[in-house]
């Protein structure tokens, strides 16, 4: 019997690639994408992903979206209460693990392990410890298309926001910037790759600076502007 797994879903490249990796494992069945949404703005935190795009990703992955609405502002207590309820629901549906796309931040991993302890859910980290440059090259070679949607300009050139990750960007990263942005340098929106059954049509929205971060908004492309629809 396959192990039923929820995947923690940020909408970015790492969680998307984690889905692809897990689907290569015969003993694992990913049964849903687990994500938190700021209920005030209807967006994924940090990535700024609109709910319509999040739904489009779930549709393209052919998986149900386990959406956890969070208040804004959200206290640690409110967050943990919401996630505790999700864990109870998951166990009740025969799910035995939650997978994460974390790469090397030990404190983040420890927090996740602590929160899942005694819940009946095993934490999985399929990408843990990978060389991040090699990992990003593997994603690009594998067909992942991911738009840079948020950057911390104190760590990463804001000129890159709104552009797709590429080998050109990888080769021009400033010293000290993690190739996968694991230290919060940048965040992405994955819109094509082997984890999706079809690419997600996107179009550029407004670029804004908010709370010290630069965001490039993305919109779900309407059929009227999609040349393939004509």
N, C-alpha and C positions, 0 to 999 in steps of 0.2 A: 504494500500500500504506500502511495506517495505521501510525503510530508506536505501538508497544506501550509502555505506561507503567505503572509501579507508583506508587501514591500513598502517601506517608507518612501514616499514619493515627493520630491521637492520641485519637480518639473524640469530639472536640469540634467546635464549630460551624465553625471555619475549615477544617479538613480536609474536613468534610462539604460545605461550600460549594465548595471546590476541586474535589471530585468532580463537582458539578453543573456548574461552569464548564467543566471539561475535556470533559464529555459533550456540550457544545454545539459542540465543535470537530470538524469532519468528518474531519480528518487524524489524530486521536488516538483510541486505544482504551485505556481503563483496564482492565488485566487482573488487578489484585489490589490489596489493601490491605495495606500493610507496616506492622507495628507491633511494638514491643518490649513484653515482659511480664515483670514481676518474678516469677521462678519460685518465690520463697519465699511471696509473698502471692497469686500468681495474679491480679494486677491490673496495669493500665496505670499507669506511674509518673506522679506529680503529679495526674493526673485521678482516680486511685483507682478506675478503672472495673473492675468485676468481669469475669472472662473470659466468663461467660455472656452478659453484655450486649454485649461485644465481638463474640462470635459472632452474636448477634442482629442487630447492625448489618450485619455482612458478609452475612448471609442476606437482610436487607431491601434491601441494595444489589445483591444477586445477583452478588456477587464473592467469589472465594476470599480467605481471610485468610492472608497470609504472616506467620506469627507467629514472632518471634525471642525465645526465652526467655533471660533474663539472670540471672546469679547475684545474690545480695544479701548483702553489699554488692557493687557492681560497679565494677571499676577501669576507667579509660579504655582500658587495653590489652585487657581482656576484651570491652568494648563494641565496640571497633574491629575486633577479630578476628571477632566474630560478624557484624558488618555487612559485613566484607570477604567472608565466605563467602556471604552473601546476594547481594552484588553479582555474584560469580562465577556463582552459580546463575542469576541473572536474565539475565545476558548469554548464558549457555548456552541459555536458552529464548527467545532472540530479542527480549528486552526491551532497549530502547535509552535509557530515561530514567526518572528518579524525580522525581515532582512533590512539592512542599512547599507548605503553606499559610501560609508566613511572610509577614509584612506589611511590616515596615520595619527590623528589627534587623539592621544591616549585619554585625555580628560573627557572628551565627548563620548568615547567608547565606554569608559567607566560609568558615566552617568546613565547611558542607555542600559548597560548591564544591571546597574543598581535598581533602575525603575522597573525592569522586567523580572527581577528576582522574586520568586514566590507567586508569580502570576500564572504559571503554567505555560508561559511562552518563552521559547529559546531565542536569544538574539543571534543573528547571523551577520557576518561581515565578509561577503564574498570577494571584495576588492582589497581587503586590508593588507597593508604592507607592500603593495605593488609600487614599483618605481613609477612616479607619476608622469614623467616625460614619456616613458615607454607605454604607459597606459593610455595617455592621450593620443599618441601615434597609432596605437591599436584601435582606438575608437574612430579616428579619422580614416584609417585604412579600411575599417569595417563598415564605413558608410554613414557614420553619425554626422548629422548636420545640427549644429547648435549655435544659436545667436547669443552674443554677449549682451545681457539685458540690464546688468547692474555692475558698477565698479566702485571700488573705494579709491578715490583719486589720490589719497595719501600713499597708496601701495601700488597702484596700477594706472597706466596712462588712460585718461578719460577719452582720448581719441579712438580707443578701440571699442567703446560702447556702441552698440548697434551693428557691429560687424560679426560675421560668422567666425567661429574658431577655425583656424587654418594652420598649415605648417609655416606659412609666412609669419603669422603672429607668434607661433611657438618659437620660431628661430629669432624673433626680435624682442623677446621678453627681457625686461630689465633684470639684472642680477638680484637674487633674493626672492623673486616672484615664483611661487609654486606653479608649475605648468597646468595643474588642474584647479588652481585657485583655492586650495584646501585651507589656506589661512585667511580666507575672506577677501582676497584681492578682487575677485570677480565672481559673478553668477551667470548662469546660462539658461536658455530655454531650448530643449531638444525638440526638433520638429521633423526629423527624418532619421531612419536607421533601421537595422534589422529587428529591433524590438517593436516596430510599428508595421502594421499591414499596409498602410499607405501613408505618404507624407502629409503633414498638417499644413494647409495653406495659410501663410501669415503675411501681414503687411505692416510696414512701419507706422508707429504712432508718434507721439510727441516725446522729445527728450527733455527731461527735467532734472534739476538738482533738488534733493530733499534729504534733510537730516544728515548732510555731509556725504551722501552717496549720489552718484549720477546714474539715472535710470533711462533706458530706451524702451518706451512702451511698445508693446506689440498688440496687434489686432488680428482677429480671425478674418481672413480674407473672405469677402462676400462673393457669392457666385457671379454677381454682375461684373466683378473685376477680375475674375479668374478666367484667363484665356482658354483653358481647357473646357470650360462650361459652354462655350459658344459653338 
